[in-house]
Amino acid sequence: MKKYKMTIGYEGGKYRGWQKLKNSEMTIQGKIEGVLSKHFCESIEIQGSGRTDAGVHAACQIADFSVAKQVDCDALRSIMNKFLPEDIVVFSIEPVDQRFHSRFSAVEKTYQYRIWRAAYLPLFQRRLVYVYEGEKLDVTKMKLASESFIGNHDFKVFSSDKTKKSTVRNLSAITFEETDEEIIINLTADGFLYNMVRIIVGTLIEVGNGSRQETGLDALFDSQYRMEAGFTAPAGGLCLMHVKY
């Protein structure tokens, strides 16, 4: 068996997330496995670097698969892009060592969240941003509040998952970009919990609109109650941007 790594992008708005589901054909994993399995005339399973939620996008998702047959990577990429839906694109396919695992070999991931704040609605970006229509956001306060998240913390309160596994993550950077139309927040960590980015962003938005103080957020890490953190920002503004190995 030979192992291959794929770099994939997708607009996730109409899909029920990355992970394959028994009761739905509308998943990214399911669509890709369907094309691969048909091409190789056998059942092919892929492993992704992470399970993006329903409605979340990816500019650089990584996945791997194994197959006994020799693969012409460029030819297979062309076939994949011909038969996949137009909102899923395979950028590259390359052979990798058998020890490579898209999820467990990853050391760092970066997500980007886009908040549309202009007075008019977006045209070309409407499916890729969160159209914010609340009180004006104070980005200076949001930046100050974001410092509380940097470092090694138990992010349980910032997750919708009830897992018994470790919820400690190392969030190494949160950066902000601003235009007249958007506030863009980039978050980099060694891993993310279910809804973690969206809840952190929701908390920062509450700071920005004045409904939450920018200081004292450190106390949230000691909480066991999800509702003490901010709201879960909509999925449409979130995109997986980079996976580091």
CYANA upper distance limits for C-alpha pairs under 8 A (distance plus 0.5 A):
  1 MET  CA     66 SER  CA      6.56
  1 MET  CA     67 VAL  CA      5.80
  1 MET  CA     68 ALA  CA      4.79
  1 MET  CA     69 LYS  CA      8.04
  2 LYS  CA     66 SER  CA      5.89
  2 LYS  CA     67 VAL  CA      6.08
  2 LYS  CA     68 ALA  CA      6.47
  2 LYS  CA     69 LYS  CA      8.19
  2 LYS  CA     70 GLN  CA      8.23
  2 LYS  CA     95 PRO  CA      7.98
  2 LYS  CA     98 GLN  CA      7.58
  3 LYS  CA     64 ASP  CA      7.36
  3 LYS  CA     65 PHE  CA      6.18
  3 LYS  CA     66 SER  CA      4.78
  3 LYS  CA     67 VAL  CA      7.16
  3 LYS  CA     95 PRO  CA      6.46
  3 LYS  CA     96 VAL  CA      6.20
  3 LYS  CA     97 ASP  CA      7.10
  3 LYS  CA     98 GLN  CA      6.26
  4 TYR  CA     64 ASP  CA      5.94
  4 TYR  CA     65 PHE  CA      6.03
  4 TYR  CA     66 SER  CA      6.75
  4 TYR  CA     93 ILE  CA      7.07
  4 TYR  CA     94 GLU  CA      5.97
  4 TYR  CA     95 PRO  CA      4.83
  4 TYR  CA     96 VAL  CA      5.92
  5 LYS  CA     62 ILE  CA      7.53
  5 LYS  CA     63 ALA  CA      6.30
  5 LYS  CA     64 ASP  CA      4.90
  5 LYS  CA     65 PHE  CA      7.32
  5 LYS  CA     93 ILE  CA      6.08
  5 LYS  CA     94 GLU  CA      5.82
  5 LYS  CA     95 PRO  CA      6.63
  5 LYS  CA     96 VAL  CA      6.76
  5 LYS  CA    102 SER  CA      8.24
  6 MET  CA     62 ILE  CA      6.22
  6 MET  CA     63 ALA  CA      5.68
  6 MET  CA     64 ASP  CA      6.41
  6 MET  CA     90 VAL  CA      7.39
  6 MET  CA     91 PHE  CA      7.97
  6 MET  CA     92 SER  CA      6.17
  6 MET  CA     93 ILE  CA      5.00
  6 MET  CA     94 GLU  CA      7.17
  7 THR  CA     60 CYS  CA      6.63
  7 THR  CA     61 GLN  CA      6.29
  7 THR  CA     62 ILE  CA      5.31
  7 THR  CA     63 ALA  CA      7.16
  7 THR  CA     90 VAL  CA      6.50
  7 THR  CA     91 PHE  CA      5.96
  7 THR  CA     92 SER  CA      5.79
  7 THR  CA     93 ILE  CA      7.12
  8 ILE  CA     58 ALA  CA      8.09
  8 ILE  CA     59 ALA  CA      7.70
  8 ILE  CA     60 CYS  CA      6.14
  8 ILE  CA     61 GLN  CA      5.48
  8 ILE  CA     62 ILE  CA      6.63
  8 ILE  CA     63 ALA  CA      8.10
  8 ILE  CA     88 ILE  CA      7.82
  8 ILE  CA     89 VAL  CA      6.20
  8 ILE  CA     90 VAL  CA      5.02
  8 ILE  CA     91 PHE  CA      6.15
  8 ILE  CA     92 SER  CA      7.91
  9 GLY  CA     57 HIS  CA      8.16
  9 GLY  CA     58 ALA  CA      5.58
  9 GLY  CA     59 ALA  CA      5.12
  9 GLY  CA     60 CYS  CA      5.87
  9 GLY  CA     61 GLN  CA      6.51
  9 GLY  CA     88 ILE  CA      6.42
  9 GLY  CA     89 VAL  CA      5.72
  9 GLY  CA     90 VAL  CA      7.00
  9 GLY  CA     91 PHE  CA      7.76
 10 TYR  CA     57 HIS  CA      6.20
 10 TYR  CA     58 ALA  CA      5.77
 10 TYR  CA     59 ALA  CA      7.11
 10 TYR  CA     87 ASP  CA      5.94
 10 TYR  CA     88 ILE  CA      4.86
 10 TYR  CA     89 VAL  CA      6.67
 11 GLU  CA     55 GLY  CA      8.44
 11 GLU  CA     56 VAL  CA      7.88
 11 GLU  CA     57 HIS  CA      5.34
 11 GLU  CA     58 ALA  CA      7.19
 11 GLU  CA     87 ASP  CA      5.89
 11 GLU  CA     88 ILE  CA      7.22
 11 GLU  CA    128 LEU  CA      8.38
 12 GLY  CA     16 ARG  CA      8.35
 12 GLY  CA     17 GLY  CA      7.43
 12 GLY  CA     28 ILE  CA      8.48
 12 GLY  CA     54 ALA  CA      7.37
 12 GLY  CA     55 GLY  CA      5.13
 12 GLY  CA     56 VAL  CA      5.50
 12 GLY  CA     57 HIS  CA      5.07
 12 GLY  CA     58 ALA  CA      7.98
 12 GLY  CA     87 ASP  CA      8.25
 12 GLY  CA    236 GLY  CA      8.40
 13 GLY  CA     54 ALA  CA      7.80
 13 GLY  CA     55 GLY  CA      4.63
 13 GLY  CA     56 VAL  CA      7.04
 13 GLY  CA     57 HIS  CA      7.73
 13 GLY  CA    127 ARG  CA      7.35
 13 GLY  CA    236 GLY  CA      7.04
 14 LYS  CA     26 MET  CA      8.10
 14 LYS  CA     54 ALA  CA      8.43
 14 LYS  CA     55 GLY  CA      6.84
 15 TYR  CA     26 MET  CA      5.59
 15 TYR  CA     27 THR  CA      5.82
 15 TYR  CA     28 ILE  CA      7.42
 15 TYR  CA     54 ALA  CA      6.35
 15 TYR  CA     55 GLY  CA      6.51
 16 ARG  CA     26 MET  CA      6.35
 16 ARG  CA     27 THR  CA      5.82
 16 ARG  CA     53 ASP  CA      7.53
 16 ARG  CA     54 ALA  CA      4.64
 16 ARG  CA     55 GLY  CA      7.09
 17 GLY  CA     26 MET  CA      8.45
 17 GLY  CA     27 THR  CA      5.96
 17 GLY  CA     28 ILE  CA      7.00
 17 GLY  CA     51 ARG  CA      7.56
 17 GLY  CA     52 THR  CA      6.07
 17 GLY  CA     53 ASP  CA      5.00
 17 GLY  CA     54 ALA  CA      4.22
 17 GLY  CA     55 GLY  CA      6.83
 17 GLY  CA     56 VAL  CA      7.41
 18 TRP  CA     27 THR  CA      5.94
 18 TRP  CA     28 ILE  CA      5.22
 18 TRP  CA     29 GLN  CA      5.89
 18 TRP  CA     50 GLY  CA      8.46
 18 TRP  CA     51 ARG  CA      5.70
 18 TRP  CA     52 THR  CA      5.77
 18 TRP  CA     53 ASP  CA      7.11
 18 TRP  CA     54 ALA  CA      7.84
 19 GLN  CA     27 THR  CA      6.74
 19 GLN  CA     28 ILE  CA      7.41
 19 GLN  CA     29 GLN  CA      6.15
 19 GLN  CA     30 GLY  CA      7.92
 19 GLN  CA     51 ARG  CA      6.34
 19 GLN  CA     52 THR  CA      8.18
 20 LYS  CA     24 SER  CA      8.41
 20 LYS  CA     25 GLU  CA      8.31
 20 LYS  CA     27 THR  CA      6.15
 20 LYS  CA     28 ILE  CA      7.77
 20 LYS  CA     29 GLN  CA      5.85
 20 LYS  CA     30 GLY  CA      5.50
 21 LEU  CA     25 GLU  CA      7.65
 21 LEU  CA     27 THR  CA      7.60
 21 LEU  CA     30 GLY  CA      8.07
 25 GLU  CA     30 GLY  CA      6.84
 25 GLU  CA     31 LYS  CA      7.72
 26 MET  CA     30 GLY  CA      7.65
 26 MET  CA     31 LYS  CA      7.80
 27 THR  CA     31 LYS  CA      6.77
 28 ILE  CA     32 ILE  CA      6.85
 28 ILE  CA     88 ILE  CA      8.18
 29 GLN  CA     33 GLU  CA      6.53
 29 GLN  CA     46 ILE  CA      7.68
 29 GLN  CA     48 GLY  CA      8.48
 30 GLY  CA     34 GLY  CA      6.51
 31 LYS  CA     35 VAL  CA      7.09
 31 LYS  CA     84 LEU  CA      7.44
 32 ILE  CA     36 LEU  CA      6.78
 32 ILE  CA     80 MET  CA      8.33
 32 ILE  CA     84 LEU  CA      7.53
 33 GLU  CA     37 SER  CA      6.33
 33 GLU  CA     43 SER  CA      8.42
 33 GLU  CA     44 ILE  CA      6.45
 33 GLU  CA     45 GLU  CA      6.54
 33 GLU  CA     46 ILE  CA      7.16
 34 GLY  CA     38 LYS  CA      6.67
 35 VAL  CA     39 HIS  CA      6.65
 35 VAL  CA     80 MET  CA      7.10
 35 VAL  CA     83 PHE  CA      7.28
 35 VAL  CA     84 LEU  CA      7.43
 36 LEU  CA     40 PHE  CA      6.68
 36 LEU  CA     44 ILE  CA      6.78
 36 LEU  CA     80 MET  CA      8.00
 37 SER  CA     41 CYS  CA      6.10
 37 SER  CA     42 GLU  CA      5.66
 37 SER  CA     43 SER  CA      5.43
 37 SER  CA     44 ILE  CA      5.55
 38 LYS  CA     42 GLU  CA      7.41
 40 PHE  CA     44 ILE  CA      8.47
 44 ILE  CA     65 PHE  CA      7.63
 44 ILE  CA     66 SER  CA      8.04
 44 ILE  CA     67 VAL  CA      8.01
 45 GLU  CA     65 PHE  CA      6.74
 45 GLU  CA     66 SER  CA      8.37
 46 ILE  CA     63 ALA  CA      6.72
 46 ILE  CA     64 ASP  CA      5.94
 46 ILE  CA     65 PHE  CA      5.24
 46 ILE  CA     66 SER  CA      8.42
 47 GLN  CA     63 ALA  CA      5.71
 47 GLN  CA     64 ASP  CA      5.84
 47 GLN  CA     65 PHE  CA      7.13
 47 GLN  CA    101 HIS  CA      8.00
 47 GLN  CA    102 SER  CA      6.78
 47 GLN  CA    103 ARG  CA      7.74
 48 GLY  CA     61 GLN  CA      7.75
 48 GLY  CA     62 ILE  CA      6.26
 48 GLY  CA     63 ALA  CA      4.67
 48 GLY  CA     64 ASP  CA      7.22
 48 GLY  CA    102 SER  CA      6.08
 48 GLY  CA    103 ARG  CA      6.56
 49 SER  CA     61 GLN  CA      7.18
 49 SER  CA     62 ILE  CA      5.90
 49 SER  CA     63 ALA  CA      6.57
 49 SER  CA    101 HIS  CA      8.48
 49 SER  CA    102 SER  CA      5.06
 49 SER  CA    103 ARG  CA      4.39
 49 SER  CA    104 PHE  CA      8.10
 49 SER  CA    106 ALA  CA      7.58
 49 SER  CA    243 VAL  CA      8.12
 50 GLY  CA     61 GLN  CA      8.36
 50 GLY  CA    103 ARG  CA      6.72
 52 THR  CA     56 VAL  CA      6.48
 52 THR  CA     57 HIS  CA      8.04
 52 THR  CA    240 LEU  CA      8.42
 53 ASP  CA    195 ASN  CA      8.25
 53 ASP  CA    235 ALA  CA      7.85
 54 ALA  CA    235 ALA  CA      7.58
 55 GLY  CA    235 ALA  CA      5.79
 55 GLY  CA    236 GLY  CA      6.06
 56 VAL  CA    235 ALA  CA      5.70
 56 VAL  CA    236 GLY  CA      6.17
 56 VAL  CA    237 GLY  CA      7.88
 56 VAL  CA    238 LEU  CA      5.99
 56 VAL  CA    239 CYS  CA      6.46
 56 VAL  CA    240 LEU  CA      8.47
 57 HIS  CA    128 LEU  CA      8.19
 57 HIS  CA    236 GLY  CA      7.86
 57 HIS  CA    238 LEU  CA      6.74
 57 HIS  CA    239 CYS  CA      4.97
 57 HIS  CA    240 LEU  CA      6.85
 58 ALA  CA    239 CYS  CA      5.41
 58 ALA  CA    240 LEU  CA      4.92
 58 ALA  CA    241 MET  CA      6.69
 59 ALA  CA    239 CYS  CA      7.18
 59 ALA  CA    240 LEU  CA      6.43
 59 ALA  CA    241 MET  CA      5.56
 59 ALA  CA    242 HIS  CA      7.89
 60 CYS  CA    240 LEU  CA      6.80
 60 CYS  CA    241 MET  CA      5.81
 60 CYS  CA    242 HIS  CA      5.91
 60 CYS  CA    243 VAL  CA      7.57
 61 GLN  CA    240 LEU  CA      7.30
 61 GLN  CA    241 MET  CA      8.17
 61 GLN  CA    242 HIS  CA      7.82
 61 GLN  CA    243 VAL  CA      7.73
 62 ILE  CA    102 SER  CA      6.54
 62 ILE  CA    243 VAL  CA      7.74
 63 ALA  CA    102 SER  CA      5.94
 64 ASP  CA    101 HIS  CA      7.45
 64 ASP  CA    102 SER  CA      6.52
 71 VAL  CA     76 LEU  CA      7.70
 72 ASP  CA     76 LEU  CA      6.58
 73 CYS  CA     77 ARG  CA      6.60
 73 CYS  CA     92 SER  CA      8.28
 73 CYS  CA     93 ILE  CA      5.89
 73 CYS  CA     94 GLU  CA      6.67
 74 ASP  CA     78 SER  CA      6.88
 74 ASP  CA     92 SER  CA      8.13
 74 ASP  CA     93 ILE  CA      7.61
 75 ALA  CA     79 ILE  CA      6.84
 76 LEU  CA     80 MET  CA      6.56
 76 LEU  CA     93 ILE  CA      8.31
 77 ARG  CA     81 ASN  CA      6.74
 77 ARG  CA     90 VAL  CA      6.75
 77 ARG  CA     91 PHE  CA      7.88
 77 ARG  CA     92 SER  CA      6.97
 77 ARG  CA     93 ILE  CA      6.93
 78 SER  CA     82 LYS  CA      6.66
 79 ILE  CA     83 PHE  CA      6.88
 80 MET  CA     84 LEU  CA      6.28
 80 MET  CA     89 VAL  CA      8.50
 80 MET  CA     90 VAL  CA      7.34
 81 ASN  CA     85 PRO  CA      8.34
 81 ASN  CA     86 GLU  CA      8.29
 81 ASN  CA     88 ILE  CA      8.26
 81 ASN  CA     89 VAL  CA      6.43
 81 ASN  CA     90 VAL  CA      6.73
 84 LEU  CA     88 ILE  CA      6.83
 84 LEU  CA     89 VAL  CA      7.91
 96 VAL  CA    100 PHE  CA      7.03
100 PHE  CA    105 SER  CA      6.68
101 HIS  CA    105 SER  CA      5.65
101 HIS  CA    106 ALA  CA      8.25
102 SER  CA    106 ALA  CA      6.89
105 SER  CA    245 TYR  CA      6.66
106 ALA  CA    190 ASP  CA      8.44
106 ALA  CA    243 VAL  CA      7.11
106 ALA  CA    244 LYS  CA      6.28
106 ALA  CA    245 TYR  CA      5.21
107 VAL  CA    190 ASP  CA      6.01
107 VAL  CA    191 GLY  CA      8.26
107 VAL  CA    243 VAL  CA      8.26
107 VAL  CA    244 LYS  CA      6.27
107 VAL  CA    245 TYR  CA      5.94
108 GLU  CA    188 THR  CA      7.35
108 GLU  CA    189 ALA  CA      6.05
108 GLU  CA    190 ASP  CA      4.76
108 GLU  CA    191 GLY  CA      6.92
108 GLU  CA    243 VAL  CA      6.42
108 GLU  CA    244 LYS  CA      5.51
108 GLU  CA    245 TYR  CA      7.59
109 LYS  CA    188 THR  CA      6.10
109 LYS  CA    189 ALA  CA      6.18
109 LYS  CA    190 ASP  CA      6.67
109 LYS  CA    191 GLY  CA      6.85
109 LYS  CA    240 LEU  CA      8.24
109 LYS  CA    241 MET  CA      8.23
109 LYS  CA    242 HIS  CA      6.21
109 LYS  CA    243 VAL  CA      5.05
109 LYS  CA    244 LYS  CA      6.67
110 THR  CA    186 ASN  CA      7.33
110 THR  CA    187 LEU  CA      6.02
110 THR  CA    188 THR  CA      4.79
110 THR  CA    189 ALA  CA      7.19
110 THR  CA    240 LEU  CA      6.79
110 THR  CA    241 MET  CA      6.06
110 THR  CA    242 HIS  CA      5.65
110 THR  CA    243 VAL  CA      7.06
111 TYR  CA    186 ASN  CA      6.30
111 TYR  CA    187 LEU  CA      5.84
111 TYR  CA    188 THR  CA      7.04
111 TYR  CA    197 VAL  CA      8.16
111 TYR  CA    238 LEU  CA      7.47
111 TYR  CA    239 CYS  CA      6.14
111 TYR  CA    240 LEU  CA      5.01
111 TYR  CA    241 MET  CA      5.83
111 TYR  CA    242 HIS  CA      7.68
112 GLN  CA    184 ILE  CA      7.37
112 GLN  CA    185 ILE  CA      6.15
112 GLN  CA    186 ASN  CA      4.95
112 GLN  CA    187 LEU  CA      6.86
112 GLN  CA    237 GLY  CA      8.49
112 GLN  CA    238 LEU  CA      6.29
112 GLN  CA    239 CYS  CA      5.78
112 GLN  CA    240 LEU  CA      6.94
112 GLN  CA    241 MET  CA      6.95
113 TYR  CA    129 VAL  CA      8.12
113 TYR  CA    184 ILE  CA      6.21
113 TYR  CA    185 ILE  CA      5.61
113 TYR  CA    186 ASN  CA      6.93
113 TYR  CA    201 VAL  CA      8.19
113 TYR  CA    237 GLY  CA      5.72
113 TYR  CA    238 LEU  CA      5.05
113 TYR  CA    239 CYS  CA      6.96
114 ARG  CA    128 LEU  CA      7.99
114 ARG  CA    129 VAL  CA      5.59
114 ARG  CA    130 TYR  CA      6.77
114 ARG  CA    182 GLU  CA      7.17
114 ARG  CA    183 ILE  CA      6.50
114 ARG  CA    184 ILE  CA      5.10
114 ARG  CA    185 ILE  CA      7.00
114 ARG  CA    237 GLY  CA      5.48
114 ARG  CA    238 LEU  CA      7.17
115 ILE  CA    129 VAL  CA      6.30
115 ILE  CA    130 TYR  CA      5.45
115 ILE  CA    131 VAL  CA      6.69
115 ILE  CA    132 TYR  CA      6.81
115 ILE  CA    182 GLU  CA      6.01
115 ILE  CA    183 ILE  CA      5.59
115 ILE  CA    184 ILE  CA      6.72
115 ILE  CA    237 GLY  CA      7.13
116 TRP  CA    122 PRO  CA      8.12
116 TRP  CA    129 VAL  CA      6.55
116 TRP  CA    130 TYR  CA      6.23
116 TRP  CA    131 VAL  CA      5.20
116 TRP  CA    132 TYR  CA      6.23
116 TRP  CA    181 GLU  CA      6.41
116 TRP  CA    182 GLU  CA      5.12
116 TRP  CA    183 ILE  CA      7.12
117 ARG  CA    131 VAL  CA      7.06
117 ARG  CA    132 TYR  CA      6.09
117 ARG  CA    133 GLU  CA      7.54
117 ARG  CA    180 ASP  CA      8.40
117 ARG  CA    181 GLU  CA      5.99
117 ARG  CA    182 GLU  CA      6.02
117 ARG  CA    183 ILE  CA      7.74
118 ALA  CA    180 ASP  CA      7.32
118 ALA  CA    181 GLU  CA      5.07
118 ALA  CA    182 GLU  CA      7.49
121 LEU  CA    126 ARG  CA      7.95
121 LEU  CA    131 VAL  CA      7.91
122 PRO  CA    126 ARG  CA      5.47
125 GLN  CA    129 VAL  CA      6.96
126 ARG  CA    131 VAL  CA      8.37
127 ARG  CA    236 GLY  CA      6.77
127 ARG  CA    237 GLY  CA      8.36
128 LEU  CA    236 GLY  CA      5.97
128 LEU  CA    237 GLY  CA      5.83
128 LEU  CA    238 LEU  CA      7.93
129 VAL  CA    236 GLY  CA      6.17
129 VAL  CA    237 GLY  CA      4.44
129 VAL  CA    238 LEU  CA      7.91
130 TYR  CA    233 ALA  CA      8.43
130 TYR  CA    234 PRO  CA      6.95
130 TYR  CA    235 ALA  CA      8.44
130 TYR  CA    236 GLY  CA      6.54
130 TYR  CA    237 GLY  CA      5.16
134 GLY  CA    209 ASN  CA      7.97
135 GLU  CA    209 ASN  CA      5.88
136 LYS  CA    208 GLY  CA      8.05
136 LYS  CA    209 ASN  CA      6.47
137 LEU  CA    205 ILE  CA      7.56
137 LEU  CA    208 GLY  CA      4.92
137 LEU  CA    209 ASN  CA      5.35
137 LEU  CA    210 GLY  CA      8.47
138 ASP  CA    142 MET  CA      7.01
138 ASP  CA    207 VAL  CA      8.35
138 ASP  CA    208 GLY  CA      5.03
138 ASP  CA    209 ASN  CA      7.00
139 VAL  CA    143 LYS  CA      6.60
139 VAL  CA    208 GLY  CA      6.57
140 THR  CA    144 LEU  CA      6.86
141 LYS  CA    145 ALA  CA      6.63
141 LYS  CA    207 VAL  CA      7.17
141 LYS  CA    208 GLY  CA      6.52
141 LYS  CA    214 GLU  CA      6.44
142 MET  CA    146 SER  CA      6.59
142 MET  CA    204 LEU  CA      5.92
142 MET  CA    205 ILE  CA      7.66
142 MET  CA    207 VAL  CA      6.48
142 MET  CA    208 GLY  CA      5.87
142 MET  CA    214 GLU  CA      7.42
143 LYS  CA    147 GLU  CA      7.39
143 LYS  CA    175 THR  CA      8.45
143 LYS  CA    176 PHE  CA      7.90
144 LEU  CA    148 SER  CA      8.43
144 LEU  CA    214 GLU  CA      7.17
145 ALA  CA    149 PHE  CA      8.40
145 ALA  CA    204 LEU  CA      7.36
145 ALA  CA    207 VAL  CA      7.86
145 ALA  CA    214 GLU  CA      5.29
145 ALA  CA    215 THR  CA      6.88
145 ALA  CA    217 LEU  CA      7.66
146 SER  CA    150 ILE  CA      7.72
146 SER  CA    174 ILE  CA      7.24
146 SER  CA    204 LEU  CA      7.56
147 GLU  CA    174 ILE  CA      8.31
148 SER  CA    217 LEU  CA      6.79
148 SER  CA    218 ASP  CA      6.31
149 PHE  CA    153 HIS  CA      8.18
149 PHE  CA    171 LEU  CA      7.31
149 PHE  CA    218 ASP  CA      8.31
150 ILE  CA    170 ASN  CA      8.00
150 ILE  CA    171 LEU  CA      5.75
150 ILE  CA    172 SER  CA      6.21
150 ILE  CA    173 ALA  CA      6.76
150 ILE  CA    174 ILE  CA      7.84
151 GLY  CA    170 ASN  CA      5.76
151 GLY  CA    171 LEU  CA      5.73
151 GLY  CA    172 SER  CA      6.32
152 ASN  CA    168 VAL  CA      7.35
152 ASN  CA    169 ARG  CA      6.18
152 ASN  CA    170 ASN  CA      4.63
152 ASN  CA    171 LEU  CA      6.91
153 HIS  CA    168 VAL  CA      5.91
153 HIS  CA    169 ARG  CA      6.30
153 HIS  CA    170 ASN  CA      6.94
153 HIS  CA    171 LEU  CA      8.44
153 HIS  CA    221 PHE  CA      7.58
154 ASP  CA    167 THR  CA      5.94
154 ASP  CA    168 VAL  CA      4.59
154 ASP  CA    169 ARG  CA      6.92
154 ASP  CA    221 PHE  CA      6.66
155 PHE  CA    159 SER  CA      7.32
155 PHE  CA    167 THR  CA      6.22
155 PHE  CA    168 VAL  CA      6.42
155 PHE  CA    169 ARG  CA      7.24
155 PHE  CA    193 LEU  CA      8.25
155 PHE  CA    196 MET  CA      8.10
155 PHE  CA    221 PHE  CA      6.87
156 LYS  CA    167 THR  CA      5.92
156 LYS  CA    168 VAL  CA      8.08
156 LYS  CA    221 PHE  CA      7.95
156 LYS  CA    224 GLN  CA      7.60
156 LYS  CA    226 ARG  CA      8.14
157 VAL  CA    220 LEU  CA      7.46
157 VAL  CA    221 PHE  CA      7.01
157 VAL  CA    223 SER  CA      6.75
157 VAL  CA    224 GLN  CA      6.45
157 VAL  CA    225 TYR  CA      6.46
157 VAL  CA    226 ARG  CA      5.14
157 VAL  CA    227 MET  CA      8.33
157 VAL  CA    228 GLU  CA      7.96
157 VAL  CA    229 ALA  CA      6.95
158 PHE  CA    195 ASN  CA      7.91
158 PHE  CA    196 MET  CA      5.70
158 PHE  CA    199 ILE  CA      6.09
158 PHE  CA    200 ILE  CA      6.92
158 PHE  CA    226 ARG  CA      6.98
158 PHE  CA    229 ALA  CA      6.92
159 SER  CA    193 LEU  CA      6.42
159 SER  CA    194 TYR  CA      5.99
159 SER  CA    195 ASN  CA      5.91
159 SER  CA    196 MET  CA      5.38
159 SER  CA    199 ILE  CA      7.48
159 SER  CA    226 ARG  CA      7.49
160 SER  CA    194 TYR  CA      6.45
160 SER  CA    195 ASN  CA      6.52
160 SER  CA    196 MET  CA      8.13
160 SER  CA    226 ARG  CA      7.60
161 ASP  CA    193 LEU  CA      7.83
161 ASP  CA    194 TYR  CA      6.12
161 ASP  CA    195 ASN  CA      8.34
167 THR  CA    193 LEU  CA      7.59
169 ARG  CA    189 ALA  CA      7.60
169 ARG  CA    190 ASP  CA      7.01
169 ARG  CA    191 GLY  CA      6.75
169 ARG  CA    192 PHE  CA      7.52
170 ASN  CA    189 ALA  CA      6.04
170 ASN  CA    190 ASP  CA      6.22
170 ASN  CA    191 GLY  CA      7.92
171 LEU  CA    187 LEU  CA      7.95
171 LEU  CA    188 THR  CA      6.44
171 LEU  CA    189 ALA  CA      4.61
171 LEU  CA    190 ASP  CA      7.20
171 LEU  CA    191 GLY  CA      8.48
172 SER  CA    187 LEU  CA      8.42
172 SER  CA    188 THR  CA      6.24
172 SER  CA    189 ALA  CA      5.88
172 SER  CA    190 ASP  CA      8.33
173 ALA  CA    186 ASN  CA      8.26
173 ALA  CA    187 LEU  CA      6.28
173 ALA  CA    188 THR  CA      5.70
173 ALA  CA    189 ALA  CA      7.61
174 ILE  CA    185 ILE  CA      7.38
174 ILE  CA    186 ASN  CA      6.00
174 ILE  CA    187 LEU  CA      5.10
174 ILE  CA    188 THR  CA      7.08
175 THR  CA    185 ILE  CA      6.29
175 THR  CA    186 ASN  CA      5.67
175 THR  CA    187 LEU  CA      7.26
176 PHE  CA    183 ILE  CA      7.52
176 PHE  CA    184 ILE  CA      6.12
176 PHE  CA    185 ILE  CA      5.22
176 PHE  CA    186 ASN  CA      6.89
177 GLU  CA    183 ILE  CA      6.44
177 GLU  CA    184 ILE  CA      5.43
177 GLU  CA    185 ILE  CA      7.01
178 GLU  CA    182 GLU  CA      6.35
178 GLU  CA    183 ILE  CA      5.29
178 GLU  CA    184 ILE  CA      6.73
179 THR  CA    183 ILE  CA      7.09
185 ILE  CA    201 VAL  CA      8.49
187 LEU  CA    197 VAL  CA      8.07
192 PHE  CA    196 MET  CA      6.56
192 PHE  CA    197 VAL  CA      7.75
193 LEU  CA    197 VAL  CA      8.48
195 ASN  CA    199 ILE  CA      6.61
195 ASN  CA    232 THR  CA      7.70
196 MET  CA    200 ILE  CA      6.67
197 VAL  CA    201 VAL  CA      6.61
198 ARG  CA    202 GLY  CA      6.52
198 ARG  CA    232 THR  CA      5.66
198 ARG  CA    233 ALA  CA      5.32
198 ARG  CA    234 PRO  CA      7.60
198 ARG  CA    235 ALA  CA      7.79
198 ARG  CA    238 LEU  CA      8.09
199 ILE  CA    203 THR  CA      6.60
199 ILE  CA    229 ALA  CA      7.70
199 ILE  CA    230 GLY  CA      6.36
199 ILE  CA    231 PHE  CA      6.30
199 ILE  CA    232 THR  CA      4.94
199 ILE  CA    233 ALA  CA      6.69
200 ILE  CA    204 LEU  CA      6.76
200 ILE  CA    229 ALA  CA      8.43
200 ILE  CA    230 GLY  CA      7.49
200 ILE  CA    232 THR  CA      8.38
201 VAL  CA    205 ILE  CA      6.61
201 VAL  CA    230 GLY  CA      8.44
201 VAL  CA    232 THR  CA      8.11
201 VAL  CA    233 ALA  CA      6.85
202 GLY  CA    206 GLU  CA      6.84
202 GLY  CA    230 GLY  CA      5.55
202 GLY  CA    231 PHE  CA      5.36
202 GLY  CA    232 THR  CA      5.88
202 GLY  CA    233 ALA  CA      5.41
203 THR  CA    207 VAL  CA      6.94
203 THR  CA    212 ARG  CA      8.37
203 THR  CA    229 ALA  CA      6.69
203 THR  CA    230 GLY  CA      4.38
203 THR  CA    231 PHE  CA      6.88
204 LEU  CA    208 GLY  CA      6.63
204 LEU  CA    230 GLY  CA      8.13
205 ILE  CA    209 ASN  CA      6.68
206 GLU  CA    210 GLY  CA      6.67
206 GLU  CA    211 SER  CA      5.67
206 GLU  CA    212 ARG  CA      5.82
206 GLU  CA    230 GLY  CA      7.23
207 VAL  CA    211 SER  CA      6.54
207 VAL  CA    212 ARG  CA      5.11
207 VAL  CA    213 GLN  CA      6.16
207 VAL  CA    214 GLU  CA      5.98
208 GLY  CA    212 ARG  CA      8.38
213 GLN  CA    217 LEU  CA      8.50
216 GLY  CA    220 LEU  CA      8.47
217 LEU  CA    221 PHE  CA      8.31
218 ASP  CA    222 ASP  CA      8.44
219 ALA  CA    223 SER  CA      7.65
220 LEU  CA    228 GLU  CA      7.59
220 LEU  CA    229 ALA  CA      7.35
223 SER  CA    228 GLU  CA      7.97
225 TYR  CA    229 ALA  CA      8.45
227 MET  CA    231 PHE  CA      8.41
233 ALA  CA    237 GLY  CA      8.50
234 PRO  CA    238 LEU  CA      8.42
